[in-house]
């Protein structure tokens, strides 16, 4: 089974729940387990919120969802000013800080987080999660039909 979708959204706080809703419904419709859907949905919210807070100029951002059997991959892509992703990934947030915990939260919710950023070219946040399904028989049945 394979599912792929892409959303091009304006950089507006109202688009975060839209992206969450569409990704959640797509995953639920193909039978992804509720806990797994919740983890992906929350990590996606953090990634989208980071675009709104940090991406700089640019009217739009893109959310891409790819589900292929047992792996879900979400990419959140902006065309902002970029940042030093190696420095950010190496740093530890201050536990008492009100901001700066998004990356740690994303890392706790999904199996892999990758940040790719280039100066003046934007950032790609890749979230990868091994998927579990409500009914394993549905996944097996879908592979046999293909």
ChimeraX commands (.cxc) that place a marker at each C-alpha (Angstrom):
marker #1 position 0.00,0.00,0.00 radius 0.5
marker #1 position 1.24,3.46,-0.86 radius 0.5
marker #1 position -0.30,6.85,-0.21 radius 0.5
marker #1 position 1.18,10.19,-1.16 radius 0.5
marker #1 position -0.19,13.69,-0.80 radius 0.5
marker #1 position 1.15,17.22,-0.85 radius 0.5
marker #1 position -0.31,20.39,0.60 radius 0.5
marker #1 position 0.86,23.87,-0.35 radius 0.5
marker #1 position -0.26,26.16,2.43 radius 0.5
marker #1 position -0.01,29.87,3.14 radius 0.5
marker #1 position 2.24,30.82,6.06 radius 0.5
marker #1 position -0.63,31.44,8.44 radius 0.5
marker #1 position -1.35,29.97,11.88 radius 0.5
marker #1 position -4.75,28.76,10.68 radius 0.5
marker #1 position -3.04,26.28,8.34 radius 0.5
marker #1 position -1.51,24.19,11.15 radius 0.5
marker #1 position -4.84,22.58,12.17 radius 0.5
marker #1 position -5.68,22.12,8.47 radius 0.5
marker #1 position -2.46,20.19,7.86 radius 0.5
marker #1 position -3.04,18.14,11.03 radius 0.5
marker #1 position -6.61,17.32,10.03 radius 0.5
marker #1 position -5.74,16.20,6.50 radius 0.5
marker #1 position -2.75,14.08,7.58 radius 0.5
marker #1 position -4.71,12.55,10.49 radius 0.5
marker #1 position -7.67,11.63,8.28 radius 0.5
marker #1 position -5.47,10.14,5.56 radius 0.5
marker #1 position -3.66,7.95,8.09 radius 0.5
marker #1 position -6.88,6.89,9.82 radius 0.5
marker #1 position -8.49,5.96,6.50 radius 0.5
marker #1 position -5.71,3.51,5.67 radius 0.5
marker #1 position -5.92,1.95,9.14 radius 0.5
marker #1 position -2.93,3.40,11.00 radius 0.5
marker #1 position -3.22,2.84,14.76 radius 0.5
marker #1 position -4.63,5.76,16.78 radius 0.5
marker #1 position -1.53,6.20,18.98 radius 0.5
marker #1 position 0.72,6.25,15.93 radius 0.5
marker #1 position -1.51,8.81,14.21 radius 0.5
marker #1 position -1.46,11.01,17.33 radius 0.5
marker #1 position 2.36,10.95,17.51 radius 0.5
marker #1 position 2.70,11.94,13.86 radius 0.5
marker #1 position 0.03,14.62,14.17 radius 0.5
marker #1 position 1.73,16.25,17.16 radius 0.5
marker #1 position 5.19,16.12,15.56 radius 0.5
marker #1 position 3.70,17.66,12.40 radius 0.5
marker #1 position 2.21,20.49,14.49 radius 0.5
marker #1 position 5.64,21.28,15.91 radius 0.5
marker #1 position 7.26,21.28,12.47 radius 0.5
marker #1 position 4.56,23.53,10.97 radius 0.5
marker #1 position 4.69,25.91,13.93 radius 0.5
marker #1 position 8.46,26.19,13.47 radius 0.5
marker #1 position 7.86,27.29,9.88 radius 0.5
marker #1 position 5.52,30.03,11.08 radius 0.5
marker #1 position 7.94,31.21,13.76 radius 0.5
marker #1 position 11.32,30.86,12.07 radius 0.5
marker #1 position 11.19,30.57,8.29 radius 0.5
marker #1 position 11.36,34.24,7.42 radius 0.5
marker #1 position 10.18,35.51,4.04 radius 0.5
marker #1 position 8.00,33.37,1.84 radius 0.5
marker #1 position 4.29,33.19,1.38 radius 0.5
marker #1 position 3.89,29.42,1.44 radius 0.5
marker #1 position 5.16,26.17,2.82 radius 0.5
marker #1 position 4.63,22.57,1.75 radius 0.5
marker #1 position 3.63,19.49,3.74 radius 0.5
marker #1 position 4.24,16.16,2.01 radius 0.5
marker #1 position 2.94,12.86,3.41 radius 0.5
marker #1 position 4.17,9.53,2.06 radius 0.5
marker #1 position 2.96,6.25,3.53 radius 0.5
marker #1 position 4.47,3.07,2.20 radius 0.5
marker #1 position 3.48,-0.11,4.04 radius 0.5
marker #1 position 5.18,0.23,7.43 radius 0.5
marker #1 position 6.86,3.63,7.09 radius 0.5
marker #1 position 5.34,7.10,7.19 radius 0.5
marker #1 position 7.41,10.08,6.08 radius 0.5
marker #1 position 6.35,13.69,6.40 radius 0.5
marker #1 position 8.35,16.56,4.98 radius 0.5
marker #1 position 7.64,20.14,5.94 radius 0.5
marker #1 position 9.36,22.44,3.45 radius 0.5
marker #1 position 9.73,26.21,3.64 radius 0.5
marker #1 position 11.57,28.69,1.46 radius 0.5
marker #1 position 12.77,30.96,4.26 radius 0.5
marker #1 position 16.25,32.14,5.16 radius 0.5
marker #1 position 17.51,28.82,6.57 radius 0.5
marker #1 position 19.62,28.27,9.69 radius 0.5
marker #1 position 22.55,26.25,11.01 radius 0.5
marker #1 position 20.77,22.89,11.37 radius 0.5
marker #1 position 23.87,21.08,12.67 radius 0.5
marker #1 position 24.19,23.54,15.56 radius 0.5
marker #1 position 20.49,23.24,16.41 radius 0.5
marker #1 position 20.51,19.43,16.36 radius 0.5
marker #1 position 23.58,19.32,18.61 radius 0.5
marker #1 position 22.21,21.71,21.25 radius 0.5
marker #1 position 20.11,20.73,24.27 radius 0.5
marker #1 position 17.12,22.89,25.19 radius 0.5
marker #1 position 16.91,24.40,28.63 radius 0.5
marker #1 position 14.16,22.42,30.45 radius 0.5
marker #1 position 12.60,25.57,31.96 radius 0.5
marker #1 position 12.51,27.43,28.64 radius 0.5
marker #1 position 9.11,28.14,27.15 radius 0.5
marker #1 position 10.47,27.84,23.61 radius 0.5
marker #1 position 13.02,25.61,21.93 radius 0.5
marker #1 position 11.61,22.22,22.87 radius 0.5
marker #1 position 9.96,21.48,19.51 radius 0.5
marker #1 position 12.86,19.48,18.10 radius 0.5
marker #1 position 13.15,17.39,21.27 radius 0.5
marker #1 position 9.41,16.74,21.20 radius 0.5
marker #1 position 9.52,15.72,17.53 radius 0.5
marker #1 position 12.43,13.36,18.28 radius 0.5
marker #1 position 10.43,11.76,21.11 radius 0.5
marker #1 position 7.35,11.22,18.93 radius 0.5
marker #1 position 8.81,9.83,15.71 radius 0.5
marker #1 position 11.62,7.42,14.90 radius 0.5
marker #1 position 13.77,9.83,12.89 radius 0.5
marker #1 position 13.96,13.61,12.54 radius 0.5
marker #1 position 16.20,15.19,9.95 radius 0.5
marker #1 position 16.70,18.91,9.38 radius 0.5
marker #1 position 18.18,20.13,6.13 radius 0.5
marker #1 position 18.68,23.86,5.83 radius 0.5
marker #1 position 20.50,26.02,3.33 radius 0.5
marker #1 position 21.06,29.75,3.71 radius 0.5
marker #1 position 18.47,31.71,1.72 radius 0.5
marker #1 position 17.02,28.44,0.33 radius 0.5
marker #1 position 14.87,27.28,3.23 radius 0.5
marker #1 position 14.51,24.26,5.43 radius 0.5
marker #1 position 13.17,20.73,5.10 radius 0.5
marker #1 position 12.07,18.96,8.26 radius 0.5
marker #1 position 11.73,15.21,7.65 radius 0.5
marker #1 position 9.77,13.15,10.16 radius 0.5
marker #1 position 9.86,9.36,9.79 radius 0.5
marker #1 position 7.73,6.95,11.81 radius 0.5
marker #1 position 7.40,3.18,11.70 radius 0.5
marker #1 position 3.67,2.60,11.38 radius 0.5
marker #1 position 1.44,0.23,13.27 radius 0.5
marker #1 position -2.04,-0.62,12.06 radius 0.5
marker #1 position -5.35,-1.25,13.83 radius 0.5
marker #1 position -5.90,-4.45,11.89 radius 0.5
marker #1 position -2.77,-6.15,10.55 radius 0.5
marker #1 position -4.95,-8.32,8.30 radius 0.5
marker #1 position -5.92,-5.20,6.35 radius 0.5
marker #1 position -2.28,-4.44,5.58 radius 0.5
marker #1 position -1.57,-8.04,4.55 radius 0.5
marker #1 position -4.73,-8.11,2.40 radius 0.5
marker #1 position -3.75,-4.89,0.66 radius 0.5
marker #1 position -0.33,-6.29,-0.29 radius 0.5
marker #1 position -1.90,-9.42,-1.81 radius 0.5
marker #1 position -4.26,-7.38,-4.01 radius 0.5
marker #1 position -1.47,-5.37,-5.63 radius 0.5
marker link #1:1,2 radius 0.2
marker link #1:2,3 radius 0.2
marker link #1:3,4 radius 0.2
marker link #1:4,5 radius 0.2
marker link #1:5,6 radius 0.2
marker link #1:6,7 radius 0.2
marker link #1:7,8 radius 0.2
marker link #1:8,9 radius 0.2
marker link #1:9,10 radius 0.2
marker link #1:10,11 radius 0.2
marker link #1:11,12 radius 0.2
marker link #1:12,13 radius 0.2
marker link #1:13,14 radius 0.2
marker link #1:14,15 radius 0.2
marker link #1:15,16 radius 0.2
marker link #1:16,17 radius 0.2
marker link #1:17,18 radius 0.2
marker link #1:18,19 radius 0.2
marker link #1:19,20 radius 0.2
marker link #1:20,21 radius 0.2
marker link #1:21,22 radius 0.2
marker link #1:22,23 radius 0.2
marker link #1:23,24 radius 0.2
marker link #1:24,25 radius 0.2
marker link #1:25,26 radius 0.2
marker link #1:26,27 radius 0.2
marker link #1:27,28 radius 0.2
marker link #1:28,29 radius 0.2
marker link #1:29,30 radius 0.2
marker link #1:30,31 radius 0.2
marker link #1:31,32 radius 0.2
marker link #1:32,33 radius 0.2
marker link #1:33,34 radius 0.2
marker link #1:34,35 radius 0.2
marker link #1:35,36 radius 0.2
marker link #1:36,37 radius 0.2
marker link #1:37,38 radius 0.2
marker link #1:38,39 radius 0.2
marker link #1:39,40 radius 0.2
marker link #1:40,41 radius 0.2
marker link #1:41,42 radius 0.2
marker link #1:42,43 radius 0.2
marker link #1:43,44 radius 0.2
marker link #1:44,45 radius 0.2
marker link #1:45,46 radius 0.2
marker link #1:46,47 radius 0.2
marker link #1:47,48 radius 0.2
marker link #1:48,49 radius 0.2
marker link #1:49,50 radius 0.2
marker link #1:50,51 radius 0.2
marker link #1:51,52 radius 0.2
marker link #1:52,53 radius 0.2
marker link #1:53,54 radius 0.2
marker link #1:54,55 radius 0.2
marker link #1:55,56 radius 0.2
marker link #1:56,57 radius 0.2
marker link #1:57,58 radius 0.2
marker link #1:58,59 radius 0.2
marker link #1:59,60 radius 0.2
marker link #1:60,61 radius 0.2
marker link #1:61,62 radius 0.2
marker link #1:62,63 radius 0.2
marker link #1:63,64 radius 0.2
marker link #1:64,65 radius 0.2
marker link #1:65,66 radius 0.2
marker link #1:66,67 radius 0.2
marker link #1:67,68 radius 0.2
marker link #1:68,69 radius 0.2
marker link #1:69,70 radius 0.2
marker link #1:70,71 radius 0.2
marker link #1:71,72 radius 0.2
marker link #1:72,73 radius 0.2
marker link #1:73,74 radius 0.2
marker link #1:74,75 radius 0.2
marker link #1:75,76 radius 0.2
marker link #1:76,77 radius 0.2
marker link #1:77,78 radius 0.2
marker link #1:78,79 radius 0.2
marker link #1:79,80 radius 0.2
marker link #1:80,81 radius 0.2
marker link #1:81,82 radius 0.2
marker link #1:82,83 radius 0.2
marker link #1:83,84 radius 0.2
marker link #1:84,85 radius 0.2
marker link #1:85,86 radius 0.2
marker link #1:86,87 radius 0.2
marker link #1:87,88 radius 0.2
marker link #1:88,89 radius 0.2
marker link #1:89,90 radius 0.2
marker link #1:90,91 radius 0.2
marker link #1:91,92 radius 0.2
marker link #1:92,93 radius 0.2
marker link #1:93,94 radius 0.2
marker link #1:94,95 radius 0.2
marker link #1:95,96 radius 0.2
marker link #1:96,97 radius 0.2
marker link #1:97,98 radius 0.2
marker link #1:98,99 radius 0.2
marker link #1:99,100 radius 0.2
marker link #1:100,101 radius 0.2
marker link #1:101,102 radius 0.2
marker link #1:102,103 radius 0.2
marker link #1:103,104 radius 0.2
marker link #1:104,105 radius 0.2
marker link #1:105,106 radius 0.2
marker link #1:106,107 radius 0.2
marker link #1:107,108 radius 0.2
marker link #1:108,109 radius 0.2
marker link #1:109,110 radius 0.2
marker link #1:110,111 radius 0.2
marker link #1:111,112 radius 0.2
marker link #1:112,113 radius 0.2
marker link #1:113,114 radius 0.2
marker link #1:114,115 radius 0.2
marker link #1:115,116 radius 0.2
marker link #1:116,117 radius 0.2
marker link #1:117,118 radius 0.2
marker link #1:118,119 radius 0.2
marker link #1:119,120 radius 0.2
marker link #1:120,121 radius 0.2
marker link #1:121,122 radius 0.2
marker link #1:122,123 radius 0.2
marker link #1:123,124 radius 0.2
marker link #1:124,125 radius 0.2
marker link #1:125,126 radius 0.2
marker link #1:126,127 radius 0.2
marker link #1:127,128 radius 0.2
marker link #1:128,129 radius 0.2
marker link #1:129,130 radius 0.2
marker link #1:130,131 radius 0.2
marker link #1:131,132 radius 0.2
marker link #1:132,133 radius 0.2
marker link #1:133,134 radius 0.2
marker link #1:134,135 radius 0.2
marker link #1:135,136 radius 0.2
marker link #1:136,137 radius 0.2
marker link #1:137,138 radius 0.2
marker link #1:138,139 radius 0.2
marker link #1:139,140 radius 0.2
marker link #1:140,141 radius 0.2
marker link #1:141,142 radius 0.2
marker link #1:142,143 radius 0.2
marker link #1:143,144 radius 0.2
marker link #1:144,145 radius 0.2
marker link #1:145,146 radius 0.2
view
